[in-house]
Amino acid sequence: MSNIEDLRRSLLERDEPDDVDFGVIASGAKPVQDDKIFGLNPVERMFLSIGLFLVVSVFSVLLLLITESIVIP
């Protein structure tokens, strides 16, 4: 049991700095640009959303045709 007690004591007595200056740590961060979300500007997001809509629509219609839920006359 003394090994466990020694380990516990060594962990409790570990030297850690109490006065961490978070301003110095945060100064390395890059400023955030408000006009970009996920690294895309509004026009790029628009084209991406239109493209995704078209892809999902085409695959949905193909799935309906393959499962014969709809039939082309």
Legacy VTK file of the C-alpha trace (Angstrom):
# vtk DataFile Version 3.0
C-alpha trace
ASCII
DATASET POLYDATA
POINTS 73 float
0.000 0.000 0.000
2.901 2.356 0.514
3.571 2.505 -3.235
0.078 3.805 -3.867
0.424 6.355 -1.081
3.793 7.491 -2.469
2.274 7.892 -5.914
-0.658 9.873 -4.522
1.671 12.137 -2.538
3.911 12.737 -5.552
0.904 13.692 -7.675
-0.401 16.075 -5.033
2.981 17.725 -4.538
3.602 18.303 -8.234
4.948 21.794 -8.962
2.551 23.624 -11.237
2.613 27.351 -11.931
-0.309 29.071 -10.248
-0.041 32.330 -12.162
-0.651 31.375 -15.796
-0.922 34.455 -18.004
-3.734 33.604 -20.425
-3.227 36.896 -22.251
0.116 35.659 -23.525
-1.403 32.351 -24.585
-4.348 34.016 -26.350
-2.143 36.521 -28.174
-1.044 33.717 -30.515
-4.598 33.277 -31.773
-5.536 34.563 -35.224
-8.299 37.169 -35.487
-11.619 35.816 -36.732
-13.109 37.264 -39.895
-16.840 37.844 -39.533
-17.733 37.452 -43.217
-16.534 33.847 -43.531
-18.116 30.724 -42.109
-16.186 27.468 -42.560
-13.674 29.468 -44.602
-16.243 30.294 -47.295
-17.608 33.667 -48.289
-21.373 34.084 -48.919
-21.207 33.483 -52.691
-19.253 30.244 -52.252
-21.748 29.043 -49.617
-24.620 29.824 -52.006
-23.095 27.770 -54.835
-22.334 24.943 -52.425
-25.904 24.869 -51.107
-27.392 24.989 -54.634
-25.068 22.178 -55.730
-25.969 20.022 -52.737
-29.672 20.635 -53.355
-29.349 19.535 -56.991
-27.333 16.419 -56.118
-29.817 15.338 -53.446
-32.752 15.999 -55.789
-31.251 13.965 -58.652
-30.332 11.041 -56.380
-33.813 11.098 -54.822
-35.524 10.909 -58.202
-33.160 8.127 -59.311
-33.905 6.178 -56.124
-37.634 6.537 -56.725
-37.198 5.322 -60.321
-35.048 2.349 -59.285
-37.517 1.229 -56.609
-40.350 1.709 -59.127
-42.212 4.028 -56.795
-42.710 6.310 -59.760
-42.839 5.380 -63.432
-42.021 7.566 -66.399
-44.958 7.317 -68.866
LINES 1 74
73 0 1 2 3 4 5 6 7 8 9 10 11 12 13 14 15 16 17 18 19 20 21 22 23 24 25 26 27 28 29 30 31 32 33 34 35 36 37 38 39 40 41 42 43 44 45 46 47 48 49 50 51 52 53 54 55 56 57 58 59 60 61 62 63 64 65 66 67 68 69 70 71 72
